Amino acid sequence: MSLNKRPPYSAFAYYYDLLGWSEFTEIVYPYLEQFIRRLPEKPEAFLDLACGTGTLAYRLSEQKIKVLGIDISPEMIEVASSKSHDNGCPPEFQIGDMTALQLNSKFDMAGCFFDSLNHLRSAEEIKKTFRRAHKHLYKGGWFMFDMVTRLGLENWKDYYNSSRDSFYVVQEARFSPSIDRAEVKIEAFINDGRNGTVHIREIFKEISIAVDKACRYLNDAGFTKIIIEPFPPAGSVEKADRIMFYARK
Ligand SMILES: C[S@@+](CC[C@H](N)C(=O)[O-])C[C@H]1O[C@@H](n2cnc3c(N)ncnc32)[C@H](O)[C@@H]1O
């Protein structure tokens, strides 16, 4: 299997929801909603970086929040844009690289969820994304994102499979100290009822940076207040596999 040059999950974009990967949004959403409820004012405009198939964008738009979803994968944006909706405030979607985002608009809040920052290629790209998120927020706006910690990646020694009637997926995720990255291999047989059985394979890598470094980069980007907590919120930050960050401009 050769290393995939396309953005991670591109080959899976059309099956991402069917395979259950949008379910992370259902886990994150109550925390996001709770955070929004505690803000002095509900955000009017939300920027969803690495929006994938747009599940979060549609959830937020049901709350009458105007959402712009950005993703580097044209396939993800195609899937997100093609979803039907019946609310008066449909989200918009745009192909874009969050490390180099340049929009003519600003937002009250930005988000980036489900390991999306871990999918970047270097700490430099994470720094650039923090700067871009900062640039696109109004003063006082919050950037909320999750990141798998280095410990979390090191704990990925798994080989597991999942199946439902319509698919069988084998996934191997392993941290490799020699390259300081986790390598994820996913192989799936999917029957979507239209195309017979589709066979898809992808390999991608995930990086992580130390939590104190991430906080420093956020400060360097201009964020003035940073809150971190393990996600889900239990145990200590030091022992967490995943951290949720809240950074205010
Ligand atoms: C694991 S998916 C998460 C998608 C979505 N946020 C969710 O919660 O389901 C990671 C996403 O990051 C996107 N991505 C990776 N690098 C990116 C970049 N530089 N700019 C924008 N999106 C990127 C991929 O295309 C993919 O949709």
The ligand as an SDF file (V2000), in Angstrom:
LIG
                    3D

 27 29  0  0  0  0  0  0  0  0999 V2000
  -11.0610   13.1000   10.9300 C   0  0  0  0  0  0  0  0  0  0  0  0
  -11.7030   14.2080    9.7610 S   0  0  0  0  0  0  0  0  0  0  0  0
  -12.7120   15.2370   10.8050 C   0  0  0  0  0  0  0  0  0  0  0  0
  -13.8550   15.8600   10.0660 C   0  0  0  0  0  0  0  0  0  0  0  0
  -14.8810   16.5940   10.9250 C   0  0  0  0  0  0  0  0  0  0  0  0
  -14.2910   17.7170   11.6330 N   0  0  0  0  0  0  0  0  0  0  0  0
  -15.5560   15.6410   11.9020 C   0  0  0  0  0  0  0  0  0  0  0  0
  -15.6030   15.9630   13.1030 O   0  0  0  0  0  0  0  0  0  0  0  0
  -16.0770   14.6110   11.4490 O   0  0  0  0  0  0  0  0  0  0  0  0
  -10.3140   15.2290    9.3900 C   0  0  0  0  0  0  0  0  0  0  0  0
  -10.6300   16.2630    8.3310 C   0  0  0  0  0  0  0  0  0  0  0  0
   -9.5370   17.1730    8.2490 O   0  0  0  0  0  0  0  0  0  0  0  0
   -9.4840   17.6140    6.9110 C   0  0  0  0  0  0  0  0  0  0  0  0
   -8.1970   18.2940    6.7150 N   0  0  0  0  0  0  0  0  0  0  0  0
   -6.9570   17.7640    6.8020 C   0  0  0  0  0  0  0  0  0  0  0  0
   -6.0210   18.7010    6.5700 N   0  0  0  0  0  0  0  0  0  0  0  0
   -6.6840   19.8710    6.3370 C   0  0  0  0  0  0  0  0  0  0  0  0
   -6.2780   21.2040    6.0450 C   0  0  0  0  0  0  0  0  0  0  0  0
   -4.9800   21.5220    5.9340 N   0  0  0  0  0  0  0  0  0  0  0  0
   -7.2230   22.1550    5.8830 N   0  0  0  0  0  0  0  0  0  0  0  0
   -8.5480   21.8410    5.9660 C   0  0  0  0  0  0  0  0  0  0  0  0
   -8.9910   20.5850    6.2280 N   0  0  0  0  0  0  0  0  0  0  0  0
   -8.0810   19.6130    6.4260 C   0  0  0  0  0  0  0  0  0  0  0  0
   -9.6790   16.3340    6.1250 C   0  0  0  0  0  0  0  0  0  0  0  0
  -10.0010   16.5480    4.7870 O   0  0  0  0  0  0  0  0  0  0  0  0
  -10.8090   15.7020    6.9410 C   0  0  0  0  0  0  0  0  0  0  0  0
  -12.0730   16.0830    6.4460 O   0  0  0  0  0  0  0  0  0  0  0  0
  1  2  1  0
  2  3  1  0
  2 10  1  0
  3  4  1  0
  4  5  1  0
  5  6  1  0
  5  7  1  0
  7  8  2  0
  7  9  1  0
 10 11  1  0
 11 12  1  0
 11 26  1  0
 12 13  1  0
 13 14  1  0
 13 24  1  0
 14 15  1  0
 14 23  1  0
 15 16  2  0
 16 17  1  0
 17 18  1  0
 17 23  2  0
 18 19  1  0
 18 20  2  0
 20 21  1  0
 21 22  2  0
 22 23  1  0
 24 25  1  0
 24 26  1  0
 26 27  1  0
M  CHG  2   2   1   9  -1
M  END
$$$$
